[in-house]
Amino acid sequence: MIKPFTGEGDVVAWLTKVRLVARLMKVSDVANLIPLYLEGDALALFLEMDESAQSDADKIEARLKEAYADGTFTAFGKMVQMKWMGEQVDVFATEIRRFARLAGFNDDLEKIVKLTFVNGFQEKISVALKQVPNILTMPMSEVVSQARILSAKSSSGVTAVTVGNDHRPKGGEYREGRGFKGECFRCGGPHMARYCKEPRVVICYRCDKPGHMANRCTVSTSNQGNEKRGTGGPAASPSQE
């Protein structure tokens, strides 16, 4: 249920889980529970503490955090460099909040978490979140919900133009997460020709007529030149006139 802590890994997350298990199992003496799951260097650190401190859960946690948790500057540096890598957006927000707390943010915690969260996404999602009305005053839980919707659409190859808009682009206008702003040369629509649903029409480059290719064209090269000059045959010589 609780993995032993040896000094490697996230000590804050580990202590949080210990507290959770103690509450669920109705264990009131957390100070006696913690050392049961300490091993290696972490256990040695605990054994070096005074006996009075060993019986105080808060002092044990403080000593473990002092030894193994990131310092203020380290935590802040990690927080501002965090980028969303496709994990659950709730997990991403939780990780940012954890580093913000380790960095010492208390009064402006939610604001710092929100700014870091929004800027941590890829440009499309980040820009869409910034365009949400009242984003700065919106509760963090709602911001996470909006990000969850946008990330789901992004992973499915659809980009939301505005948050909450259910109208999806047609004809492959947005594929592979990239917007296409040109026109289809086949039908003139706002999509790439490869995604066009109009029937493909073959046009002969020799006679400019549809339905066949140049290698099957029945119009000779000489006739082609005459047709383009507006004559039905070779021009008459002065002697013939």
MDAnalysis code that builds the backbone (N, CA, C; Angstrom):
import MDAnalysis as mda
import numpy as np

u = mda.Universe.empty(723, n_residues=241, atom_resindex=np.repeat(np.arange(241), 3), trajectory=True)
u.add_TopologyAttr("name", ["N", "CA", "C"] * 241)
u.add_TopologyAttr("resid", np.arange(1, 242))
u.add_TopologyAttr("resname", ["MET", "ILE", "LYS", "PRO", "PHE", "THR", "GLY", "GLU", "GLY", "ASP", "VAL", "VAL", "ALA", "TRP", "LEU", "THR", "LYS", "VAL", "ARG", "LEU", "VAL", "ALA", "ARG", "LEU", "MET", "LYS", "VAL", "SER", "ASP", "VAL", "ALA", "ASN", "LEU", "ILE", "PRO", "LEU", "TYR", "LEU", "GLU", "GLY", "ASP", "ALA", "LEU", "ALA", "LEU", "PHE", "LEU", "GLU", "MET", "ASP", "GLU", "SER", "ALA", "GLN", "SER", "ASP", "ALA", "ASP", "LYS", "ILE", "GLU", "ALA", "ARG", "LEU", "LYS", "GLU", "ALA", "TYR", "ALA", "ASP", "GLY", "THR", "PHE", "THR", "ALA", "PHE", "GLY", "LYS", "MET", "VAL", "GLN", "MET", "LYS", "TRP", "MET", "GLY", "GLU", "GLN", "VAL", "ASP", "VAL", "PHE", "ALA", "THR", "GLU", "ILE", "ARG", "ARG", "PHE", "ALA", "ARG", "LEU", "ALA", "GLY", "PHE", "ASN", "ASP", "ASP", "LEU", "GLU", "LYS", "ILE", "VAL", "LYS", "LEU", "THR", "PHE", "VAL", "ASN", "GLY", "PHE", "GLN", "GLU", "LYS", "ILE", "SER", "VAL", "ALA", "LEU", "LYS", "GLN", "VAL", "PRO", "ASN", "ILE", "LEU", "THR", "MET", "PRO", "MET", "SER", "GLU", "VAL", "VAL", "SER", "GLN", "ALA", "ARG", "ILE", "LEU", "SER", "ALA", "LYS", "SER", "SER", "SER", "GLY", "VAL", "THR", "ALA", "VAL", "THR", "VAL", "GLY", "ASN", "ASP", "HIS", "ARG", "PRO", "LYS", "GLY", "GLY", "GLU", "TYR", "ARG", "GLU", "GLY", "ARG", "GLY", "PHE", "LYS", "GLY", "GLU", "CYS", "PHE", "ARG", "CYS", "GLY", "GLY", "PRO", "HIS", "MET", "ALA", "ARG", "TYR", "CYS", "LYS", "GLU", "PRO", "ARG", "VAL", "VAL", "ILE", "CYS", "TYR", "ARG", "CYS", "ASP", "LYS", "PRO", "GLY", "HIS", "MET", "ALA", "ASN", "ARG", "CYS", "THR", "VAL", "SER", "THR", "SER", "ASN", "GLN", "GLY", "ASN", "GLU", "LYS", "ARG", "GLY", "THR", "GLY", "GLY", "PRO", "ALA", "ALA", "SER", "PRO", "SER", "GLN", "GLU"])
u.atoms.positions = np.array([
    [0.834, -1.202, 0.000],
    [0.000, 0.000, 0.000],
    [0.873, 1.258, 0.000],
    [1.895, 1.270, 0.850],
    [2.852, 2.374, 0.888],
    [4.228, 1.827, 0.537],
    [4.832, 2.365, -0.503],
    [6.170, 1.913, -0.878],
    [7.198, 2.514, 0.077],
    [8.215, 1.754, 0.459],
    [9.249, 2.280, 1.348],
    [9.960, 3.469, 0.713],
    [10.300, 4.441, 1.536],
    [11.031, 5.619, 1.060],
    [12.484, 5.495, 1.480],
    [13.382, 5.570, 0.505],
    [14.811, 5.392, 0.776],
    [15.602, 6.690, 0.677],
    [14.908, 7.758, 0.282],
    [15.600, 9.020, 0.044],
    [15.558, 9.401, -1.418],
    [15.107, 8.470, -2.262],
    [14.965, 8.723, -3.694],
    [13.498, 8.983, -4.012],
    [13.253, 9.894, -4.924],
    [11.879, 10.166, -5.317],
    [11.317, 11.403, -4.639],
    [10.023, 11.572, -4.794],
    [9.319, 12.758, -4.297],
    [8.894, 12.546, -2.850],
    [9.610, 13.136, -1.920],
    [9.315, 12.942, -0.498],
    [7.996, 13.597, -0.109],
    [7.665, 14.724, -0.747],
    [6.412, 15.410, -0.423],
    [5.219, 14.545, -0.807],
    [5.259, 13.973, -2.005],
    [4.170, 13.098, -2.443],
    [4.087, 11.860, -1.559],
    [5.233, 11.338, -1.153],
    [5.252, 10.144, -0.301],
    [4.633, 10.441, 1.057],
    [4.988, 11.565, 1.659],
    [4.422, 11.944, 2.959],
    [2.923, 12.208, 2.850],
    [2.508, 12.776, 1.732],
    [1.074, 13.011, 1.516],
    [0.319, 11.691, 1.477],
    [0.895, 10.699, 0.829],
    [0.251, 9.388, 0.766],
    [0.209, 8.732, 2.138],
    [1.274, 8.887, 2.921],
    [1.289, 8.320, 4.275],
    [0.158, 8.917, 5.102],
    [-0.007, 10.235, 5.015],
    [-1.089, 10.907, 5.742],
    [-2.457, 10.402, 5.276],
    [-2.596, 10.204, 3.972],
    [-3.869, 9.731, 3.425],
    [-4.185, 8.325, 3.920],
    [-3.201, 7.440, 3.863],
    [-3.403, 6.066, 4.333],
    [-3.737, 6.051, 5.817],
    [-3.045, 6.875, 6.591],
    [-3.310, 6.942, 8.032],
    [-4.744, 7.383, 8.299],
    [-5.218, 8.349, 7.519],
    [-6.593, 8.818, 7.716],
    [-7.604, 7.755, 7.313],
    [-7.367, 7.101, 6.180],
    [-8.301, 6.073, 5.720],
    [-8.310, 4.849, 6.632],
    [-7.151, 4.520, 7.184],
    [-7.042, 3.369, 8.081],
    [-7.309, 3.734, 9.535],
    [-7.646, 5.026, 9.735],
    [-7.962, 5.528, 11.085],
    [-6.794, 5.314, 12.051],
    [-5.592, 5.601, 11.545],
    [-4.388, 5.530, 12.378],
    [-4.103, 6.932, 12.893],
    [-4.211, 7.123, 14.183],
    [-4.023, 8.450, 14.772],
    [-2.552, 8.773, 15.030],
    [-1.733, 7.757, 15.297],
    [-0.326, 7.981, 15.615],
    [0.525, 7.851, 14.348],
    [0.577, 8.927, 13.557],
    [1.325, 8.915, 12.300],
    [2.825, 8.807, 12.550],
    [3.278, 9.320, 13.695],
    [4.709, 9.284, 14.017],
    [5.230, 7.856, 14.110],
    [4.399, 6.931, 14.547],
    [4.811, 5.528, 14.623],
    [4.644, 4.807, 13.285],
    [3.865, 5.401, 12.385],
    [3.635, 4.778, 11.078],
    [4.771, 5.104, 10.099],
    [5.236, 6.337, 10.112],
    [6.249, 6.782, 9.145],
    [7.516, 5.922, 9.154],
    [8.155, 5.692, 10.322],
    [9.421, 4.931, 10.302],
    [9.284, 3.494, 9.825],
    [8.068, 2.944, 9.852],
    [7.865, 1.574, 9.379],
    [8.116, 1.460, 7.876],
    [8.050, 2.577, 7.176],
    [8.206, 2.574, 5.716],
    [9.435, 3.361, 5.270],
    [10.375, 3.562, 6.196],
    [11.640, 4.204, 5.848],
    [12.727, 3.154, 5.701],
    [13.559, 3.322, 4.676],
    [14.670, 2.393, 4.455],
    [15.917, 3.172, 4.032],
    [17.058, 2.531, 4.110],
    [18.305, 3.121, 3.626],
    [18.661, 4.421, 4.314],
    [19.043, 5.413, 3.509],
    [19.472, 6.706, 4.038],
    [18.359, 7.407, 4.807],
    [17.122, 7.249, 4.348],
    [16.004, 7.902, 5.026],
    [15.819, 7.345, 6.434],
    [15.969, 6.040, 6.578],
    [15.853, 5.432, 7.907],
    [17.014, 5.867, 8.794],
    [18.208, 5.940, 8.220],
    [19.376, 6.388, 8.985],
    [19.180, 7.815, 9.476],
    [18.572, 8.646, 8.638],
    [18.296, 10.031, 9.023],
    [17.327, 10.080, 10.199],
    [16.309, 9.238, 10.143],
    [15.327, 9.187, 11.230],
    [15.983, 8.738, 12.534],
    [16.853, 7.740, 12.466],
    [17.495, 7.207, 13.669],
    [18.439, 8.217, 14.311],
    [18.901, 9.190, 13.542],
    [19.780, 10.222, 14.079],
    [19.013, 11.298, 14.840],
    [17.708, 11.327, 14.703],
    [16.893, 12.337, 15.382],
    [16.773, 12.014, 16.869],
    [16.522, 13.051, 17.665],
    [16.293, 12.841, 19.095],
    [15.040, 12.007, 19.298],
    [14.985, 11.290, 20.404],
    [13.827, 10.436, 20.679],
    [12.544, 11.251, 20.772],
    [12.642, 12.452, 21.316],
    [11.446, 13.298, 21.418],
    [10.944, 13.696, 20.030],
    [11.885, 13.959, 19.110],
    [11.503, 14.332, 17.749],
    [10.962, 13.134, 16.979],
    [11.452, 11.932, 17.306],
    [10.987, 10.722, 16.623],
    [9.531, 10.401, 16.928],
    [9.013, 10.964, 17.977],
    [7.616, 10.714, 18.340],
    [6.695, 11.843, 17.877],
    [7.236, 12.778, 17.113],
    [6.452, 13.920, 16.619],
    [6.391, 13.839, 15.086],
    [5.210, 13.562, 14.551],
    [5.049, 13.388, 13.101],
    [5.448, 14.634, 12.321],
    [5.094, 15.808, 12.844],
    [5.424, 17.051, 12.149],
    [6.933, 17.256, 12.053],
    [7.648, 16.928, 13.131],
    [9.104, 17.084, 13.124],
    [9.766, 16.062, 12.197],
    [9.203, 14.871, 12.132],
    [9.743, 13.857, 11.211],
    [9.572, 14.322, 9.767],
    [8.373, 14.818, 9.453],
    [8.117, 15.308, 8.098],
    [9.039, 16.472, 7.753],
    [9.190, 17.399, 8.701],
    [10.039, 18.564, 8.458],
    [11.482, 18.148, 8.187],
    [11.963, 17.147, 8.936],
    [13.350, 16.690, 8.754],
    [13.521, 15.995, 7.408],
    [12.554, 15.194, 7.015],
    [12.626, 14.505, 5.726],
    [12.564, 15.502, 4.563],
    [11.696, 16.505, 4.689],
    [11.593, 17.521, 3.637],
    [12.871, 18.343, 3.546],
    [13.431, 18.663, 4.707],
    [14.672, 19.435, 4.727],
    [15.796, 18.698, 4.010],
    [15.810, 17.380, 4.173],
    [16.888, 16.580, 3.594],
    [16.649, 16.221, 2.129],
    [15.393, 15.982, 1.750],
    [15.143, 15.403, 0.426],
    [14.255, 16.231, -0.505],
    [13.579, 17.251, 0.010],
    [12.711, 18.056, -0.858],
    [13.530, 19.125, -1.574],
    [13.035, 19.577, -2.710],
    [13.706, 20.644, -3.453],
    [13.701, 21.930, -2.645],
    [14.774, 22.695, -2.738],
    [14.839, 23.996, -2.099],
    [13.981, 25.003, -2.838],
    [13.870, 26.201, -2.282],
    [13.014, 27.234, -2.855],
    [13.392, 27.565, -4.294],
    [14.661, 27.841, -4.545],
    [15.091, 28.226, -5.891],
    [14.986, 27.060, -6.869],
    [15.321, 25.869, -6.393],
    [15.232, 24.693, -7.264],
    [13.785, 24.419, -7.658],
    [12.886, 24.506, -6.660],
    [11.466, 24.266, -6.924],
    [10.907, 25.304, -7.891],
    [11.285, 26.568, -7.696],
    [10.801, 27.627, -8.583],
    [11.316, 27.414, -10.007],
    [12.591, 27.052, -10.121],
    [13.165, 26.801, -11.437],
    [12.459, 25.674, -12.165],
    [12.136, 24.613, -11.451],
    [11.427, 23.488, -12.060],
    [10.008, 23.887, -12.450],
    [9.371, 24.713, -11.606],
    [7.990, 25.107, -11.868],
    [7.870, 25.913, -13.158],
    [8.720, 26.928, -13.327],
    [8.598, 27.799, -14.503],
    [9.011, 27.091, -15.793],
    [9.724, 25.984, -15.681],
    [10.150, 25.246, -16.870],
    [9.212, 24.093, -17.219],
    [8.184, 23.897, -16.418],
    [7.281, 22.769, -16.658],
    [6.498, 22.944, -17.952],
    [6.426, 21.888, -18.747],
    [5.661, 21.872, -19.985],
    [4.760, 20.640, -20.001],
    [3.571, 20.828, -20.541],
    [2.627, 19.710, -20.636],
    [3.139, 18.714, -21.664],
    [3.262, 17.449, -21.249],
    [3.814, 16.406, -22.114],
    [2.769, 15.353, -22.486],
    [1.495, 15.699, -22.374],
    [0.437, 14.771, -22.757],
    [-0.191, 14.029, -21.598],
    [0.285, 14.285, -20.370],
    [-0.318, 13.615, -19.218],
    [-1.690, 14.216, -18.927],
    [-2.421, 13.634, -17.976],
    [-3.706, 14.193, -17.576],
    [-3.496, 15.626, -17.101],
    [-4.351, 16.535, -17.554],
    [-4.159, 17.946, -17.204],
    [-4.280, 18.168, -15.703],
    [-5.076, 17.343, -15.023],
    [-5.198, 17.456, -13.567],
    [-3.862, 17.146, -12.891],
    [-3.167, 16.143, -13.410],
    [-1.853, 15.776, -12.872],
    [-0.860, 16.906, -13.118],
    [-0.933, 17.505, -14.298],
    [-0.052, 18.621, -14.641],
    [-0.260, 19.784, -13.675],
    [-1.521, 20.107, -13.404],
    [-1.833, 21.206, -12.482],
    [-1.364, 20.890, -11.065],
    [-1.528, 19.643, -10.647],
    [-1.108, 19.236, -9.304],
    [0.398, 19.357, -9.136],
    [1.148, 18.967, -10.151],
    [2.605, 19.063, -10.092],
    [3.056, 20.517, -10.002],
    [2.398, 21.394, -10.756],
    [2.737, 22.820, -10.696],
    [2.462, 23.366, -9.305],
    [1.311, 22.993, -8.742],
    [0.954, 23.461, -7.394],
    [1.961, 22.969, -6.358],
    [2.426, 21.753, -6.519],
    [3.393, 21.203, -5.556],
    [4.689, 22.005, -5.580],
    [5.195, 22.291, -6.775],
    [6.429, 23.072, -6.872],
    [6.224, 24.504, -6.388],
    [5.026, 25.052, -6.631],
    [4.743, 26.419, -6.170],
    [4.780, 26.496, -4.649],
    [4.252, 25.480, -3.999],
    [4.285, 25.448, -2.534],
    [5.711, 25.295, -2.022],
    [6.477, 24.431, -2.678],
    [7.870, 24.254, -2.266],
    [8.678, 25.533, -2.481],
    [8.266, 26.322, -3.474],
    [8.963, 27.579, -3.755],
    [8.559, 28.686, -2.793],
    [7.588, 28.402, -1.941],
    [7.210, 29.371, -0.915],
    [6.023, 30.243, -1.243],
    [5.311, 29.976, -2.339],
    [4.136, 30.781, -2.675],
    [2.949, 30.344, -1.822],
    [2.324, 31.304, -1.164],
    [1.166, 31.012, -0.324],
    [-0.004, 31.918, -0.677],
    [0.180, 33.234, -0.501],
    [-0.915, 34.175, -0.756],
    [-1.341, 34.172, -2.223],
    [-0.379, 34.159, -3.130],
    [-0.691, 34.194, -4.566],
    [-0.552, 32.819, -5.211],
    [-0.738, 31.774, -4.426],
    [-0.511, 30.416, -4.928],
    [-1.346, 30.107, -6.165],
    [-2.660, 30.346, -6.098],
    [-3.540, 29.993, -7.207],
    [-3.215, 30.798, -8.463],
    [-2.864, 32.062, -8.296],
    [-2.530, 32.891, -9.455],
    [-1.260, 32.392, -10.126],
    [-0.257, 32.063, -9.322],
    [1.004, 31.554, -9.867],
    [0.778, 30.227, -10.582],
    [-0.007, 29.356, -9.961],
    [-0.299, 28.050, -10.559],
    [-1.034, 28.225, -11.888],
    [-2.002, 29.132, -11.912],
    [-2.796, 29.356, -13.130],
    [-1.937, 29.880, -14.277],
    [-1.097, 30.872, -13.987],
    [-0.240, 31.444, -15.028],
    [0.735, 30.409, -15.581],
    [1.327, 29.640, -14.682],
    [2.273, 28.605, -15.109],
    [1.558, 27.514, -15.894],
    [0.364, 27.152, -15.448],
    [-0.434, 26.113, -16.092],
    [-0.776, 26.505, -17.528],
    [-1.305, 27.699, -17.710],
    [-1.723, 28.156, -19.040],
    [-0.531, 28.266, -19.991],
    [0.579, 28.788, -19.495],
    [1.766, 28.955, -20.336],
    [2.515, 27.652, -20.580],
    [2.164, 26.612, -19.845],
    [2.872, 25.347, -19.974],
    [2.407, 24.475, -21.123],
    [1.288, 24.851, -21.756],
    [0.766, 24.052, -22.864],
    [1.394, 24.483, -24.188],
    [1.211, 23.640, -25.199],
    [1.656, 23.994, -26.538],
    [0.889, 25.229, -26.990],
    [1.424, 25.921, -27.983],
    [0.925, 27.251, -28.337],
    [-0.570, 27.294, -28.622],
    [-1.087, 26.332, -29.369],
    [-2.511, 26.335, -29.724],
    [-3.399, 26.355, -28.496],
    [-3.131, 25.432, -27.569],
    [-3.951, 25.320, -26.367],
    [-3.742, 26.527, -25.473],
    [-2.504, 26.964, -25.343],
    [-2.197, 28.111, -24.496],
    [-2.916, 29.363, -24.985],
    [-2.878, 29.616, -26.290],
    [-3.547, 30.789, -26.860],
    [-5.055, 30.703, -26.649],
    [-5.628, 29.515, -26.857],
    [-7.070, 29.334, -26.674],
    [-7.474, 29.588, -25.227],
    [-6.662, 29.132, -24.279],
    [-6.963, 29.360, -22.861],
    [-6.889, 30.841, -22.513],
    [-5.917, 31.538, -23.069],
    [-5.767, 32.969, -22.785],
    [-6.937, 33.775, -23.326],
    [-7.635, 33.237, -24.325],
    [-8.768, 33.936, -24.920],
    [-10.077, 33.659, -24.198],
    [-10.051, 32.787, -23.206],
    [-11.263, 32.500, -22.433],
    [-11.629, 33.737, -21.621],
    [-12.878, 34.209, -21.687],
    [-13.276, 35.392, -20.917],
    [-13.055, 35.190, -19.417],
    [-12.517, 36.210, -18.768],
    [-12.309, 36.208, -17.313],
    [-11.411, 35.069, -16.842],
    [-10.454, 34.686, -17.657],
    [-9.578, 33.572, -17.305],
    [-8.802, 33.848, -16.024],
    [-8.437, 35.125, -15.789],
    [-7.628, 35.456, -14.614],
    [-8.414, 35.369, -13.316],
    [-9.733, 35.543, -13.389],
    [-10.564, 35.466, -12.184],
    [-11.307, 34.132, -12.072],
    [-11.193, 33.314, -13.080],
    [-11.875, 32.020, -13.085],
    [-11.221, 31.067, -12.083],
    [-12.019, 30.281, -11.344],
    [-11.444, 29.287, -10.426],
    [-10.536, 28.318, -11.175],
    [-9.495, 27.870, -10.515],
    [-8.521, 26.985, -11.153],
    [-9.175, 25.705, -11.650],
    [-10.185, 25.231, -10.945],
    [-10.856, 23.995, -11.355],
    [-11.515, 24.152, -12.722],
    [-12.051, 25.358, -13.006],
    [-12.680, 25.602, -14.304],
    [-11.626, 25.737, -15.407],
    [-10.491, 26.332, -15.064],
    [-9.404, 26.448, -16.039],
    [-8.917, 25.060, -16.440],
    [-8.804, 24.180, -15.449],
    [-8.384, 22.800, -15.720],
    [-9.411, 22.102, -16.612],
    [-10.693, 22.358, -16.366],
    [-11.747, 21.745, -17.184],
    [-11.659, 22.208, -18.631],
    [-11.426, 23.512, -18.826],
    [-11.276, 24.034, -20.190],
    [-10.061, 23.416, -20.875],
    [-8.971, 23.288, -20.128],
    [-7.753, 22.693, -20.693],
    [-7.975, 21.229, -21.042],
    [-8.773, 20.540, -20.243],
    [-9.064, 19.131, -20.505],
    [-9.801, 18.985, -21.843],
    [-10.750, 19.877, -22.103],
    [-11.508, 19.847, -23.356],
    [-10.594, 20.136, -24.546],
    [-9.776, 21.169, -24.403],
    [-8.884, 21.564, -25.494],
    [-7.836, 20.504, -25.790],
    [-7.294, 19.896, -24.740],
    [-6.269, 18.870, -24.952],
    [-6.858, 17.636, -25.612],
    [-8.119, 17.316, -25.280],
    [-8.781, 16.170, -25.901],
    [-9.007, 16.427, -27.385],
    [-9.418, 17.638, -27.730],
    [-9.634, 17.985, -29.133],
    [-8.320, 18.014, -29.897],
    [-7.275, 18.495, -29.231],
    [-5.964, 18.558, -29.880],
    [-5.434, 17.171, -30.190],
    [-5.614, 16.238, -29.247],
    [-5.111, 14.879, -29.455],
    [-5.893, 14.137, -30.521],
    [-7.153, 14.574, -30.777],
    [-7.952, 13.923, -31.809],
    [-7.790, 14.596, -33.165],
    [-6.919, 15.618, -33.228],
    [-6.639, 16.276, -34.498],
    [-7.554, 17.423, -34.810],
    [-8.332, 17.908, -33.822],
    [-9.252, 19.011, -34.039],
    [-8.854, 20.152, -33.133],
    [-8.771, 21.349, -33.682],
    [-8.422, 22.519, -32.902],
    [-9.658, 23.362, -32.685],
    [-9.939, 23.702, -31.448],
    [-11.084, 24.553, -31.152],
    [-10.708, 26.000, -31.427],
    [-11.552, 26.708, -32.189],
    [-11.278, 28.108, -32.460],
    [-11.600, 28.933, -31.234],
    [-12.723, 28.611, -30.591],
    [-13.079, 29.259, -29.336],
    [-13.501, 28.187, -28.359],
    [-13.255, 28.438, -27.088],
    [-13.595, 27.453, -26.072],
    [-15.102, 27.302, -25.993],
    [-15.569, 26.070, -25.960],
    [-16.989, 25.803, -25.868],
    [-17.673, 25.750, -27.216],
    [-16.943, 25.905, -28.308],
    [-17.503, 25.869, -29.648],
    [-17.503, 24.439, -30.159],
    [-18.692, 23.922, -30.470],
    [-18.807, 22.541, -30.927],
    [-18.734, 22.416, -32.440],
    [-18.618, 23.560, -33.146],
    [-18.557, 23.489, -34.599],
    [-17.174, 23.037, -35.010],
    [-17.094, 21.916, -35.671],
    [-15.798, 21.371, -36.066],
    [-15.491, 21.717, -37.511],
    [-14.246, 22.023, -37.829],
    [-13.858, 22.342, -39.205],
    [-14.176, 21.197, -40.146],
    [-14.562, 21.557, -41.344],
    [-14.950, 20.558, -42.329],
    [-13.837, 20.360, -43.348],
    [-13.873, 19.221, -44.017],
    [-13.002, 18.973, -45.155],
    [-11.536, 18.903, -44.836],
    [-11.190, 18.511, -43.641],
    [-9.777, 18.382, -43.309],
    [-9.074, 19.712, -43.145],
    [-9.844, 20.764, -42.800],
    [-9.241, 22.088, -42.664],
    [-8.164, 22.091, -41.592],
    [-8.377, 21.287, -40.543],
    [-7.373, 21.178, -39.488],
    [-7.003, 19.716, -39.342],
    [-5.821, 19.363, -39.735],
    [-5.326, 18.002, -39.618],
    [-3.941, 18.054, -39.015],
    [-3.606, 16.998, -38.288],
    [-2.291, 16.886, -37.689],
    [-1.995, 18.065, -36.777],
    [-3.063, 18.729, -36.250],
    [-2.842, 19.834, -35.333],
    [-2.355, 21.107, -36.003],
    [-2.449, 21.219, -37.345],
    [-1.963, 22.407, -38.029],
    [-3.088, 23.034, -38.835],
    [-3.335, 24.334, -38.680],
    [-4.384, 25.012, -39.414],
    [-3.962, 25.272, -40.848],
    [-4.910, 25.183, -41.813],
    [-4.615, 25.435, -43.225],
    [-5.392, 26.670, -43.641],
    [-4.703, 27.694, -44.124],
    [-5.344, 28.964, -44.434],
    [-5.457, 29.222, -45.933],
    [-5.049, 28.280, -46.771],
    [-5.114, 28.481, -48.209],
    [-6.434, 27.997, -48.798],
    [-6.425, 27.740, -50.105],
    [-7.614, 27.249, -50.798],
    [-7.268, 25.991, -51.576],
    [-8.258, 25.122, -51.692],
    [-8.094, 23.905, -52.482],
    [-8.076, 24.290, -53.959],
    [-7.047, 23.850, -54.710],
    [-6.979, 24.211, -56.129],
    [-8.019, 23.461, -56.952],
    [-8.659, 22.461, -56.335],
    [-9.651, 21.674, -57.063],
    [-11.040, 22.298, -56.989],
    [-11.451, 22.721, -55.769],
    [-12.808, 23.243, -55.609],
    [-12.845, 24.643, -55.017],
    [-11.679, 25.163, -54.575],
    [-11.637, 26.504, -54.004],
    [-12.036, 26.567, -52.548],
    [-12.246, 25.418, -51.918],
    [-12.647, 25.385, -50.516],
    [-11.485, 25.625, -49.568],
    [-11.794, 25.856, -48.265],
    [-10.741, 26.159, -47.274],
    [-10.055, 24.910, -46.745],
    [-9.496, 24.101, -47.606],
    [-8.819, 22.879, -47.190],
    [-7.799, 22.481, -48.258],
    [-6.959, 21.525, -47.897],
    [-5.960, 21.037, -48.846],
    [-6.621, 20.104, -49.856],
    [-6.059, 20.049, -51.045],
    [-6.647, 19.227, -52.108],
    [-6.709, 17.755, -51.723],
    [-5.754, 17.303, -50.920],
    [-5.736, 15.886, -50.539],
    [-6.955, 15.496, -49.705],
    [-7.600, 16.510, -49.067],
    [-8.771, 16.225, -48.249],
    [-10.074, 16.605, -48.959],
    [-9.967, 17.013, -50.226],
    [-11.149, 17.464, -50.960],
    [-12.089, 16.292, -51.241],
    [-13.385, 16.537, -51.068],
    [-14.386, 15.495, -51.302],
    [-14.988, 15.585, -52.704],
    [-14.600, 16.612, -53.457],
    [-15.080, 16.725, -54.835],
    [-14.416, 15.655, -55.699],
    [-15.131, 15.114, -56.688],
    [-14.533, 14.087, -57.564],
    [-13.304, 14.635, -58.279],
    [-12.279, 13.808, -58.363],
    [-11.066, 14.213, -59.073],
    [-11.329, 14.186, -60.582],
    [-11.055, 15.279, -61.268],
    [-11.271, 15.378, -62.713],
    [-9.916, 15.475, -63.407],
    [-9.679, 14.554, -64.344],
    [-8.436, 14.569, -65.110],
    [-8.602, 15.497, -66.302],
    [-7.664, 16.425, -66.473],
    [-7.719, 17.373, -67.592],
    [-6.466, 17.213, -68.443],
    [-6.671, 17.056, -69.736],
    [-5.551, 16.900, -70.673],
    [-4.844, 18.244, -70.848],
    [-3.526, 18.250, -70.678],
    [-2.798, 19.516, -70.821],
    [-2.584, 19.891, -72.286],
    [-2.849, 18.924, -73.208],
    [-2.649, 19.195, -74.636],
    [-3.836, 19.939, -75.238],
    [-5.050, 19.478, -74.905],
    [-6.232, 20.111, -75.489],
    [-7.082, 20.856, -74.467],
    [-6.660, 20.771, -73.166],
    [-7.376, 21.453, -72.084],
    [-8.799, 20.942, -71.896],
    [-9.065, 19.714, -72.310],
    [-10.390, 19.144, -72.134],
    [-10.354, 18.054, -71.070],
    [-11.435, 17.928, -70.288],
    [-11.460, 16.921, -69.219],
    [-11.752, 15.526, -69.742],
    [-11.433, 14.527, -68.918],
    [-11.823, 13.163, -69.224],
    [-10.726, 12.255, -69.718],
    [-9.563, 12.796, -70.045],
    [-8.476, 11.945, -70.527],
    [-7.138, 12.626, -70.266],
    [-6.057, 11.809, -70.382],
    [-4.712, 12.330, -70.210],
    [-4.091, 12.606, -71.571],
    [-2.977, 13.336, -71.581],
    [-2.368, 13.766, -72.843],
    [-1.912, 12.598, -73.703],
    [-1.472, 11.482, -73.075],
    [-0.988, 10.349, -73.866],
    [-2.113, 9.619, -74.590],
    [-3.357, 9.964, -74.284],
    [-4.498, 9.362, -74.979],
    [-5.299, 10.408, -75.751],
    [-4.704, 11.575, -75.887],
    [-5.404, 12.659, -76.574],
    [-5.437, 12.389, -78.081],
    [-6.578, 12.628, -78.708],
    [-6.743, 12.397, -80.156],
    [-6.416, 13.635, -80.970],
    [-6.144, 14.722, -80.284],
    [-5.807, 15.963, -80.990],
    [-4.315, 15.987, -81.232],
    [-3.896, 16.160, -82.465],
    [-2.469, 16.186, -82.791],
    [-1.855, 17.485, -82.310],
    [-0.532, 17.472, -82.236],
    [0.180, 18.670, -81.784],
    [-0.050, 19.842, -82.720],
    [-0.083, 19.563, -84.052],
    [-0.286, 20.648, -85.023],
    [-1.676, 21.237, -84.898],
    [-2.673, 20.354, -84.706],
    [-4.039, 20.837, -84.543],
    [-4.172, 21.673, -83.291],
    [-3.417, 21.245, -82.245],
    [-3.470, 21.975, -80.984],
    [-3.000, 23.407, -81.196],
    [-1.905, 23.549, -81.966],
    [-1.385, 24.887, -82.217],
    [-2.355, 25.722, -83.035],
    [-3.009, 25.085, -84.022],
    [-3.966, 25.814, -84.845],
    [-5.165, 26.264, -84.041],
    [-5.640, 25.362, -83.145],
    [-6.808, 25.696, -82.342],
    [-6.518, 26.880, -81.450],
    [-5.268, 26.926, -80.909],
    [-4.933, 28.022, -80.021],
    [-4.775, 29.337, -80.783],
    [-4.450, 29.227, -82.160],
    [-4.353, 30.446, -82.960],
    [-5.692, 30.853, -83.539],
    [-6.711, 29.994, -83.293],
    [-8.049, 30.321, -83.756],
    [-8.326, 29.911, -85.175],
    [-7.546, 28.973, -85.790],
    [-7.751, 28.513, -87.164],
    [-8.033, 27.039, -87.172],
    [-8.722, 26.558, -88.191],
    [-9.044, 25.144, -88.281],
    [-8.021, 24.360, -89.044],
    [-7.022, 24.985, -89.643],
    [-6.008, 24.279, -90.413],
    [-4.842, 25.179, -90.677],
    [-3.895, 24.745, -91.492],
    [-2.720, 25.565, -91.773],
    [-3.091, 26.826, -92.530],
    [-2.390, 27.905, -92.261],
    [-2.689, 29.187, -92.915],
    [-2.394, 29.104, -94.411],
    [-3.239, 29.732, -95.231],
    [-3.047, 29.707, -96.689],
    [-1.902, 30.615, -97.083],
    [-1.135, 30.166, -98.090],
    [-0.021, 30.966, -98.581],
    [-0.544, 32.018, -99.543],
    [0.194, 33.059, -99.809],
    [-0.263, 34.109, -100.736],
    [-0.577, 33.566, -102.116],
    [0.176, 32.548, -102.587],
    [-0.054, 32.004, -103.924],
    [-1.364, 31.272, -104.007],
    [-1.779, 30.662, -102.872],
    [-3.033, 29.919, -102.856],
    [-4.225, 30.854, -102.874],
    [-4.003, 32.049, -102.336],
    [-5.101, 33.008, -102.341],
    [-5.316, 33.546, -103.750],
])
